[in-house]
Amino acid sequence: MYGWRQLPHVQEYWGEVDKWDDFFQNFKRSLELNESEQFLVNYQNKPFAFIQYYWASKVDNGWWTGYGDDVIGLDLYIANIELLAQGHGSLLLKEFISSKLKPLNVRSVICDPKPSNQRAITCFEKVGFHPVNEIATPDGVAFLMQMKL
């Protein structure tokens, strides 16, 4: 994952990656606090993507204030640049939502791609996310999208 976060097409929307020690400590802290459920996704027996979900009401530091316990936040990226714009993202989202999120009996799922990330916005729209509005986040302006389950 550290190597993936250094890829230009990932950094473009996820920001520059911390030094290894900081990256590792932040990742370790996230796992210890159970802030999110994180997954590496394989395609043809090779890892190609990262996806995570988290309870919006439990995220702090300026993220998702005012959301109830029935809303999940979702983040993902495709690391393998050769697999971009081929439908893998929308297929991944459909399967992930169906198998991992629907059984949790949540009301809705939210995501926040950067407004300039048209590929991600289109991908989320393909699986049923609807635009809500632009929002301010600790990482800058984002495009809030929501899918009701």
Phi and psi restraints in degrees (value plus and minus 20) as a CYANA .aco file:
   2 TYR   PHI     -81.5   -41.5
   2 TYR   PSI     -63.2   -23.2
   3 GLY   PHI     -84.4   -44.4
   3 GLY   PSI     -60.4   -20.4
   4 TRP   PHI     -80.7   -40.7
   4 TRP   PSI     -62.2   -22.2
   5 ARG   PHI     -86.2   -46.2
   5 ARG   PSI     -34.9     5.1
   6 GLN   PHI    -108.8   -68.8
   6 GLN   PSI     -28.7    11.3
   7 LEU   PHI     -88.5   -48.5
   7 LEU   PSI     116.0   156.0
   8 PRO   PHI     -75.2   -35.2
   8 PRO   PSI     -60.8   -20.8
   9 HIS   PHI     -92.7   -52.7
   9 HIS   PSI     -39.4     0.6
  10 VAL   PHI    -105.1   -65.1
  10 VAL   PSI     -66.3   -26.3
  11 GLN   PHI     -80.7   -40.7
  11 GLN   PSI     -49.8    -9.8
  12 GLU   PHI     -74.7   -34.7
  12 GLU   PSI     -55.7   -15.7
  13 TYR   PHI    -134.8   -94.8
  13 TYR   PSI     -37.9     2.1
  14 TRP   PHI    -124.2   -84.2
  14 TRP   PSI     -27.9    12.1
  15 GLY   PHI      66.7   106.7
  15 GLY   PSI     148.8   188.8
  16 GLU   PHI     -86.0   -46.0
  16 GLU   PSI     124.8   164.8
  17 VAL   PHI    -104.2   -64.2
  17 VAL   PSI     125.7   165.7
  18 ASP   PHI     -86.5   -46.5
  18 ASP   PSI     147.6   187.6
  19 LYS   PHI     -80.1   -40.1
  19 LYS   PSI     137.6   177.6
  20 TRP   PHI     -71.2   -31.2
  20 TRP   PSI     -68.5   -28.5
  21 ASP   PHI     -80.0   -40.0
  21 ASP   PSI     -64.0   -24.0
  22 ASP   PHI     -87.0   -47.0
  22 ASP   PSI     -63.4   -23.4
  23 PHE   PHI     -78.2   -38.2
  23 PHE   PSI     -68.3   -28.3
  24 PHE   PHI     -83.3   -43.3
  24 PHE   PSI     -64.8   -24.8
  25 GLN   PHI     -84.2   -44.2
  25 GLN   PSI     -61.3   -21.3
  26 ASN   PHI     -84.8   -44.8
  26 ASN   PSI     -61.2   -21.2
  27 PHE   PHI     -85.3   -45.3
  27 PHE   PSI     -65.3   -25.3
  28 LYS   PHI     -81.5   -41.5
  28 LYS   PSI     -63.5   -23.5
  29 ARG   PHI     -81.4   -41.4
  29 ARG   PSI     -63.3   -23.3
  30 SER   PHI     -80.3   -40.3
  30 SER   PSI     -62.1   -22.1
  31 LEU   PHI     -87.5   -47.5
  31 LEU   PSI     -62.7   -22.7
  32 GLU   PHI     -85.2   -45.2
  32 GLU   PSI     -55.0   -15.0
  33 LEU   PHI    -107.0   -67.0
  33 LEU   PSI     -21.0    19.0
  34 ASN   PHI      31.7    71.7
  34 ASN   PSI      20.6    60.6
  35 GLU   PHI     -90.8   -50.8
  35 GLU   PSI     -48.9    -8.9
  36 SER   PHI    -173.0  -133.0
  36 SER   PSI     142.4   182.4
  37 GLU   PHI    -126.0   -86.0
  37 GLU   PSI     102.2   142.2
  38 GLN   PHI    -138.0   -98.0
  38 GLN   PSI     122.7   162.7
  39 PHE   PHI    -158.6  -118.6
  39 PHE   PSI     120.9   160.9
  40 LEU   PHI    -118.8   -78.8
  40 LEU   PSI     118.0   158.0
  41 VAL   PHI    -133.9   -93.9
  41 VAL   PSI     114.2   154.2
  42 ASN   PHI    -120.0   -80.0
  42 ASN   PSI     128.8   168.8
  43 TYR   PHI    -156.1  -116.1
  43 TYR   PSI     104.1   144.1
  44 GLN   PHI      31.9    71.9
  44 GLN   PSI      26.3    66.3
  45 ASN   PHI      44.0    84.0
  45 ASN   PSI       1.6    41.6
  46 LYS   PHI    -150.7  -110.7
  46 LYS   PSI     116.0   156.0
  47 PRO   PHI     -84.5   -44.5
  47 PRO   PSI     114.9   154.9
  48 PHE   PHI    -156.4  -116.4
  48 PHE   PSI     -33.4     6.6
  49 ALA   PHI    -169.1  -129.1
  49 ALA   PSI     141.0   181.0
  50 PHE   PHI    -142.6  -102.6
  50 PHE   PSI     118.6   158.6
  51 ILE   PHI    -164.7  -124.7
  51 ILE   PSI     124.6   164.6
  52 GLN   PHI    -164.7  -124.7
  52 GLN   PSI     134.2   174.2
  53 TYR   PHI    -152.8  -112.8
  53 TYR   PSI     140.5   180.5
  54 TYR   PHI    -175.8  -135.8
  54 TYR   PSI     135.9   175.9
  55 TRP   PHI     -98.3   -58.3
  55 TRP   PSI      97.2   137.2
  56 ALA   PHI     -76.8   -36.8
  56 ALA   PSI     -56.1   -16.1
  57 SER   PHI     -89.0   -49.0
  57 SER   PSI     -36.0     4.0
  58 LYS   PHI    -120.1   -80.1
  58 LYS   PSI     -23.6    16.4
  59 VAL   PHI    -108.3   -68.3
  59 VAL   PSI     115.0   155.0
  60 ASP   PHI    -132.7   -92.7
  60 ASP   PSI    -183.3  -143.3
  61 ASN   PHI      41.8    81.8
  61 ASN   PSI      20.2    60.2
  62 GLY   PHI      69.3   109.3
  62 GLY   PSI     -17.4    22.6
  63 TRP   PHI    -120.4   -80.4
  63 TRP   PSI     112.4   152.4
  64 TRP   PHI      34.9    74.9
  64 TRP   PSI      21.0    61.0
  65 THR   PHI     -89.9   -49.9
  65 THR   PSI     122.1   162.1
  66 GLY   PHI      68.2   108.2
  66 GLY   PSI     -16.3    23.7
  67 TYR   PHI    -110.3   -70.3
  67 TYR   PSI     124.0   164.0
  68 GLY   PHI     -98.9   -58.9
  68 GLY   PSI     157.6   197.6
  69 ASP   PHI     -94.9   -54.9
  69 ASP   PSI     -19.9    20.1
  70 ASP   PHI    -128.3   -88.3
  70 ASP   PSI       2.3    42.3
  71 VAL   PHI    -145.4  -105.4
  71 VAL   PSI     111.4   151.4
  72 ILE   PHI    -133.4   -93.4
  72 ILE   PSI     118.6   158.6
  73 GLY   PHI    -116.0   -76.0
  73 GLY   PSI     131.6   171.6
  74 LEU   PHI    -159.0  -119.0
  74 LEU   PSI     116.7   156.7
  75 ASP   PHI    -155.2  -115.2
  75 ASP   PSI     126.6   166.6
  76 LEU   PHI    -180.1  -140.1
  76 LEU   PSI     140.9   180.9
  77 TYR   PHI    -172.6  -132.6
  77 TYR   PSI     132.6   172.6
  78 ILE   PHI    -118.8   -78.8
  78 ILE   PSI     101.5   141.5
  79 ALA   PHI    -102.3   -62.3
  79 ALA   PSI     -58.2   -18.2
  80 ASN   PHI     -96.8   -56.8
  80 ASN   PSI      85.7   125.7
  81 ILE   PHI     -80.8   -40.8
  81 ILE   PSI     -47.4    -7.4
  82 GLU   PHI     -89.3   -49.3
  82 GLU   PSI     -35.6     4.4
  83 LEU   PHI    -122.6   -82.6
  83 LEU   PSI     -13.4    26.6
  84 LEU   PHI     -93.7   -53.7
  84 LEU   PSI     131.5   171.5
  85 ALA   PHI      39.3    79.3
  85 ALA   PSI      14.8    54.8
  86 GLN   PHI    -145.0  -105.0
  86 GLN   PSI     -11.3    28.7
  87 GLY   PHI      72.2   112.2
  87 GLY   PSI     -22.1    17.9
  88 HIS   PHI     -86.0   -46.0
  88 HIS   PSI     -57.0   -17.0
  89 GLY   PHI     -84.8   -44.8
  89 GLY   PSI     -66.3   -26.3
  90 SER   PHI     -87.8   -47.8
  90 SER   PSI     -57.2   -17.2
  91 LEU   PHI     -84.3   -44.3
  91 LEU   PSI     -64.4   -24.4
  92 LEU   PHI     -78.1   -38.1
  92 LEU   PSI     -67.6   -27.6
  93 LEU   PHI     -81.4   -41.4
  93 LEU   PSI     -66.8   -26.8
  94 LYS   PHI     -77.0   -37.0
  94 LYS   PSI     -69.2   -29.2
  95 GLU   PHI     -86.8   -46.8
  95 GLU   PSI     -61.2   -21.2
  96 PHE   PHI     -85.3   -45.3
  96 PHE   PSI     -65.9   -25.9
  97 ILE   PHI     -83.2   -43.2
  97 ILE   PSI     -63.2   -23.2
  98 SER   PHI     -86.1   -46.1
  98 SER   PSI     -64.8   -24.8
  99 SER   PHI    -107.6   -67.6
  99 SER   PSI     -52.9   -12.9
 100 LYS   PHI    -124.9   -84.9
 100 LYS   PSI     -58.4   -18.4
 101 LEU   PHI    -115.2   -75.2
 101 LEU   PSI     -62.1   -22.1
 102 LYS   PHI     -78.7   -38.7
 102 LYS   PSI     -59.5   -19.5
 103 PRO   PHI     -83.4   -43.4
 103 PRO   PSI     -35.5     4.5
 104 LEU   PHI    -100.9   -60.9
 104 LEU   PSI     -24.0    16.0
 105 ASN   PHI      34.9    74.9
 105 ASN   PSI      29.5    69.5
 106 VAL   PHI    -115.7   -75.7
 106 VAL   PSI     139.4   179.4
 107 ARG   PHI     -98.3   -58.3
 107 ARG   PSI     -61.8   -21.8
 108 SER   PHI    -176.6  -136.6
 108 SER   PSI     145.2   185.2
 109 VAL   PHI    -142.3  -102.3
 109 VAL   PSI     116.3   156.3
 110 ILE   PHI    -139.8   -99.8
 110 ILE   PSI     135.1   175.1
 111 CYS   PHI    -166.6  -126.6
 111 CYS   PSI     144.8   184.8
 112 ASP   PHI    -162.6  -122.6
 112 ASP   PSI      45.5    85.5
 113 PRO   PHI     -85.6   -45.6
 113 PRO   PSI     136.1   176.1
 114 LYS   PHI     -85.5   -45.5
 114 LYS   PSI     122.9   162.9
 115 PRO   PHI     -76.0   -36.0
 115 PRO   PSI     -47.0    -7.0
 116 SER   PHI    -102.1   -62.1
 116 SER   PSI     -27.9    12.1
 117 ASN   PHI    -110.3   -70.3
 117 ASN   PSI      51.5    91.5
 118 GLN   PHI     -81.9   -41.9
 118 GLN   PSI     -53.4   -13.4
 119 ARG   PHI     -80.7   -40.7
 119 ARG   PSI     -65.2   -25.2
 120 ALA   PHI     -88.2   -48.2
 120 ALA   PSI     -62.8   -22.8
 121 ILE   PHI     -79.4   -39.4
 121 ILE   PSI     -65.6   -25.6
 122 THR   PHI     -82.1   -42.1
 122 THR   PSI     -62.2   -22.2
 123 CYS   PHI     -80.3   -40.3
 123 CYS   PSI     -68.4   -28.4
 124 PHE   PHI     -83.5   -43.5
 124 PHE   PSI     -59.8   -19.8
 125 GLU   PHI     -83.3   -43.3
 125 GLU   PSI     -57.9   -17.9
 126 LYS   PHI     -78.9   -38.9
 126 LYS   PSI     -50.3   -10.3
 127 VAL   PHI    -119.9   -79.9
 127 VAL   PSI     -15.9    24.1
 128 GLY   PHI      92.6   132.6
 128 GLY   PSI     -13.7    26.3
 129 PHE   PHI     -97.2   -57.2
 129 PHE   PSI     125.3   165.3
 130 HIS   PHI    -140.1  -100.1
 130 HIS   PSI     123.2   163.2
 131 PRO   PHI     -86.6   -46.6
 131 PRO   PSI     120.8   160.8
 132 VAL   PHI    -128.0   -88.0
 132 VAL   PSI     -85.0   -45.0
 133 ASN   PHI    -196.6  -156.6
 133 ASN   PSI     152.3   192.3
 134 GLU   PHI     -99.9   -59.9
 134 GLU   PSI     123.2   163.2
 135 ILE   PHI    -154.0  -114.0
 135 ILE   PSI     139.8   179.8
 136 ALA   PHI    -114.1   -74.1
 136 ALA   PSI     110.6   150.6
 137 THR   PHI    -146.4  -106.4
 137 THR   PSI     148.5   188.5
 138 PRO   PHI     -79.2   -39.2
 138 PRO   PSI     -41.1    -1.1
 139 ASP   PHI    -116.0   -76.0
 139 ASP   PSI     -14.0    26.0
 140 GLY   PHI      91.6   131.6
 140 GLY   PSI    -187.2  -147.2
 141 VAL   PHI     -89.1   -49.1
 141 VAL   PSI     117.8   157.8
 142 ALA   PHI    -155.3  -115.3
 142 ALA   PSI     143.9   183.9
 143 PHE   PHI    -126.6   -86.6
 143 PHE   PSI      82.4   122.4
 144 LEU   PHI     -91.4   -51.4
 144 LEU   PSI     109.9   149.9
 145 MET   PHI    -149.4  -109.4
 145 MET   PSI     131.7   171.7
 146 GLN   PHI    -161.5  -121.5
 146 GLN   PSI     124.2   164.2
 147 MET   PHI    -147.2  -107.2
 147 MET   PSI     102.1   142.1
 148 LYS   PHI    -105.7   -65.7
 148 LYS   PSI     116.1   156.1
